[in-house]
Amino acid sequence: GENVEQHPSTLSVQEGDSAVIKCTYSDSASNYFPWYKQELGKRPQLIIDIRSNVGEKKDQRIAVTLNKTAKHFSLHITETQPEDSAVYFCAASLSPRQGGSEKLVFGKGTKLTVNP
Amino acid sequence: DGGITQSPKYLFRKEGQNVTLSCEQNLNHDAMYWYRQDPGQGLRLIYYSQIVNDFQKGDIAEGYSVSREKKESFPLTVTSAQKNPTAFYLCASSIGVGEHEQYFGPGTRLTVT
């Protein structure tokens, strides 16, 4: 089955700096890669996702890149702000249309701290 | 934050007792999921359901059971067979399985002593 590795487990940056979180996956047929943000004491929420037919996707200060050959994808946050402090989870899944199991496999999370 | 609810927020049980966690959604979603969240372990899938009266085991189903008798409800029972039940449990739902956003509930923190 699919396995997702996420690094680093903790990341501390100064406000205004960029933050990068990286994930690797094992199943080359995986084709959907969402990122979830979980603020302290709150539920996880989707912040951005990418499908395997796209190499990069941006939404304001957040971007995700996908390298299918290397089987890794990354979350980039620019101009970080204290409210970006949270735990970020990457995930991967294989579409049921391609014989997948429909479920998401999550990485173990990265705790991002943005220092004012 | 409305749409998917879990109750109670905190639950305490004695070892050896079964306990049922509630999950309800009014989003008209077909798919529902149960995850367990432990520090440093991410979100691990316990069970999921694509449609009413159907459910599949996730990666850590041992010691848990579920039912899906109604589209809106997906209760999780933590049985006495679960060796380490103390954890934070998250329920989620989505329009369908696969490439769809999952909406999470607020979670239930279960403590078994």
Interface residues (C-beta under 8 A of the other chain):
Chain A: G1 Q6 S9 N31 Y32 P34 K42 R43 P44 Q45 L46 D49 R51 F89 S93 S95 P96 R97 G100 E102 K103 L104 V105 F106 G107 K108 G109
Chain B: D1 A31 Y33 G40 Q41 G42 L43 R44 L45 Y48 Q50 G58 D59 L90 V97 G98 E99 E101 Q102 F104 G105 P106 G107
